[in-house]
């Protein structure tokens, strides 16, 4: 909406953006599989994920209240940030120059907004396919919009397949008392993707406009086998083996994209 809405009280619409991001890889030997999982665990450990989410918070114009993060044994990591729409004032009686709470503080007040990420590395025991999934949620309440972080998040991971859900929940009130169930124009998540992202991915929408529910699936258009081989080059493999690996990888990607098993 072009004109600024005149609201009665606080804008308590909740805008939630959820991602499933997948990276697919072929690791031929058991040793290569373990090395791939170790690589993913290092590349997307809790410290790196914290930096990605910190950037997201900055992009959407929010402020961090609290950070909780964890690396798991044997694999995966999680980070949760509680965020506020406006700068958080210091506690009563505290020094304005004090550094504030430490990042590892457990207890904090939540201004109805958060960002989270969880990672799930895994590998198939027989066919050499390994997948890495990152689940990301950005939920805001008020004027800030998680849609601003779309492109940054997609490009922060090796995103072969992406499924995105966006929902606006609850209502706020216009100053005349009329309920408002959404405060911005949207007919597709695709409208908020950069041109290079739109060109790189094939996309389909499943939207329920009357419920303010928007769903977009994305899969990379270009397939270069070397981008999917871990610790191996296609030029070192027989042509028949390359063709077999490519078919297995593309089948895996399509099954994830369409959420169903294929013969």
C-alpha positions in Angstrom: 0.0 0.0 0.0 1.5 3.3 -1.0 -0.1 5.5 1.7 1.1 5.0 5.3 -1.7 3.3 7.3 -3.1 5.2 10.2 -3.5 2.6 12.9 -5.2 2.5 16.3 -2.4 1.4 18.6 0.3 -1.1 17.8 0.5 -3.0 14.5 0.3 -6.6 15.8 0.1 -8.4 12.5 2.5 -11.3 12.5 4.4 -12.0 9.3 6.1 -15.3 9.1 8.5 -16.5 6.5 9.7 -20.1 6.5 12.3 -21.7 4.3 13.4 -25.2 3.5 16.7 -25.0 1.7 18.4 -28.1 0.2 21.9 -28.8 -1.1 22.4 -32.1 -3.0 25.7 -33.8 -3.4 27.1 -37.1 -4.7 29.8 -38.7 -2.5 30.9 -42.0 -4.0 32.8 -43.7 -1.1 32.0 -44.0 2.5 35.0 -41.9 3.3 33.8 -39.2 0.9 30.3 -39.2 2.5 31.9 -38.7 6.0 34.1 -35.9 4.6 31.0 -34.2 3.0 29.1 -34.3 6.2 32.1 -33.0 8.1 32.5 -30.2 5.5 28.8 -29.2 5.9 29.1 -29.2 9.7 32.1 -26.9 9.5 30.7 -24.7 6.7 27.3 -24.2 8.5 28.3 -24.5 12.2 26.5 -22.5 14.9 28.9 -19.6 14.7 28.5 -19.2 10.9 24.7 -19.5 11.2 24.7 -16.9 13.9 26.4 -14.4 11.6 23.9 -15.2 8.8 20.9 -14.6 11.1 22.6 -11.4 12.5 22.8 -10.1 8.9 19.1 -11.0 8.4 18.1 -9.0 11.5 20.1 -6.1 10.2 18.5 -6.4 6.7 14.9 -6.3 8.1 15.7 -3.4 10.4 15.2 -5.3 13.7 17.3 -5.5 16.9 18.6 -8.6 18.6 17.4 -9.2 22.2 19.0 -12.6 22.8 20.9 -15.4 21.0 20.9 -19.1 21.7 23.0 -21.5 19.6 24.1 -25.1 19.6 26.3 -27.4 17.6 25.0 -31.0 17.8 26.8 -34.4 18.1 27.1 -36.1 15.6 25.7 -33.5 13.1 23.8 -30.3 12.7 23.4 -27.0 14.4 20.7 -24.6 15.6 20.5 -20.9 16.3 17.6 -18.9 17.7 17.4 -15.1 18.0 14.7 -13.2 19.8 14.3 -9.8 18.1 12.5 -6.5 18.6 11.2 -4.0 16.0 12.8 -1.0 17.7 16.0 -0.4 19.6 15.8 -1.9 23.1 16.3 0.6 25.9 18.7 -0.4 28.7 17.1 -1.8 31.9 16.1 0.8 34.6 19.1 2.0 36.6 21.7 0.5 34.2 24.6 2.4 32.7 23.8 3.8 29.2 27.4 2.9 28.2 27.2 -0.7 29.5 27.7 -3.4 26.9 24.3 -5.1 27.6 23.6 -8.8 28.1 26.0 -11.4 26.9 25.0 -13.4 23.8 24.8 -16.6 25.8 22.2 -15.1 28.3 19.3 -17.6 28.6 16.4 -15.5 29.8 15.1 -12.5 27.7 11.9 -10.7 26.9 10.5 -11.5 23.4 8.8 -8.7 21.4 6.8 -11.3 19.5 9.5 -11.7 16.9 12.2 -14.3 16.2 14.6 -15.8 13.7 15.7 -19.4 13.8 17.7 -21.9 11.7 18.2 -25.7 12.1 20.4 -27.8 9.9 20.1 -31.5 8.9 23.0 -33.1 7.0 22.3 -36.7 5.9 23.4 -39.3 3.4 21.9 -42.3 1.6 23.6 -45.6 2.6 23.5 -47.1 -0.9 23.3 -44.7 -3.8 25.9 -42.1 -2.8 23.4 -39.2 -2.5 23.9 -36.8 0.4 21.6 -34.0 1.2 21.9 -30.9 3.5 18.7 -29.2 4.6 18.5 -25.9 6.4 15.1 -24.9 8.0 14.8 -21.2 8.5 12.0 -19.2 10.1 11.8 -15.4 10.3 8.7 -14.2 12.2 8.1 -10.5 12.8 5.4 -8.5 14.5 4.8 -4.8 13.5 6.1 -2.8 10.6 9.2 -4.7 9.7 8.9 -7.4 7.0 10.8 -10.7 6.8 10.4 -10.5 3.0 13.4 -8.2 2.8 15.7 -11.1 3.8 14.5 -13.5 1.0 17.4 -13.0 -1.5 20.1 -12.9 1.1 19.0 -16.2 2.7 18.8 -18.0 -0.6 22.3 -16.9 -1.6 23.8 -17.6 1.8 23.4 -21.3 1.3 24.2 -23.6 -1.7 20.5 -23.7 -2.6 19.5 -26.3 -5.1 15.9 -26.6 -4.0 14.0 -24.0 -1.9 10.5 -24.1 -0.6 9.2 -20.9 0.9 6.1 -20.2 2.9 4.9 -16.7 3.8 1.8 -16.0 6.0 0.3 -12.9 7.6 -1.6 -13.8 10.8 -3.9 -12.0 13.1 -5.2 -8.5 12.6 -4.5 -4.9 13.5 -6.9 -1.9 13.5 -7.3 1.2 11.4 -7.8 4.3 13.4 -11.5 4.1 12.4 -11.8 0.7 14.0 -11.8 -1.4 10.8 -9.8 -4.6 11.1 -6.8 -5.0 8.8 -5.7 -8.5 8.0 -2.7 -7.5 5.9 -0.9 -4.2 5.6 0.9 -4.6 2.2 0.3 -5.7 -1.3 1.4 -9.2 -2.3 0.2 -11.8 -4.9 3.3 -14.0 -5.0 6.6 -14.5 -3.1 8.3 -14.3 -6.5 7.6 -10.6 -6.6 10.1 -10.1 -3.8 12.9 -12.1 -5.4 15.8 -10.3 -7.2 16.0 -10.7 -11.0 19.1 -12.9 -10.8 17.3 -15.3 -8.4 14.2 -15.4 -10.7 16.4 -16.2 -13.7 18.4 -19.0 -11.9 15.3 -21.0 -10.6 12.3 -22.7 -12.0 9.4 -21.7 -9.7 5.8 -22.7 -9.0 3.3 -21.1 -6.7 0.5 -22.5 -4.5 -1.2 -19.6 -2.9 -4.4 -19.2 -0.8 -5.1 -15.5 -1.2 -8.2 -15.3 1.0 -6.1 -16.7 3.9 -3.0 -14.6 3.2 -1.0 -17.8 2.6 1.7 -17.9 0.0 3.9 -20.8 -1.1 6.6 -20.9 -3.7 8.8 -23.9 -4.7 12.2 -23.3 -6.5 14.6 -25.6 -8.2 17.8 -24.6 -10.0 17.5 -24.6 -13.8 21.1 -25.2 -14.6 22.7 -28.6 -13.9 26.5 -29.0 -14.0 27.6 -32.4 -12.7 30.9 -31.0 -11.4 28.9 -28.8 -9.0 27.4 -31.9 -7.4 30.4 -34.2 -7.1 32.3 -34.1 -3.8 36.0 -34.8 -4.0 35.7 -35.9 -7.6 35.6 -34.5 -11.1 33.3 -35.7 -13.9 36.3 -35.8 -16.3 37.8 -38.5 -14.2 34.8 -40.8 -14.5 33.5 -43.0 -17.3 30.7 -41.4 -19.4 28.2 -44.1 -18.4 28.9 -43.5 -14.7 28.5 -39.8 -15.1 25.1 -40.3 -16.8 24.0 -42.7 -14.0 25.1 -40.3 -11.3 23.4 -37.4 -13.0 20.1 -39.3 -13.3 20.2 -40.2 -9.7 20.9 -36.6 -8.6 18.2 -35.2 -10.8 15.7 -37.8 -9.6 16.5 -36.9 -6.0 16.1 -33.2 -6.7 12.8 -33.6 -8.5 11.4 -35.8 -5.6 12.3 -33.1 -3.1 10.8 -30.4 -5.4 7.5 -32.2 -5.9 7.4 -33.8 -2.5 6.8 -37.3 -3.8 8.8 -40.4 -4.6 9.3 -41.3 -8.3 9.8 -44.7 -9.9 
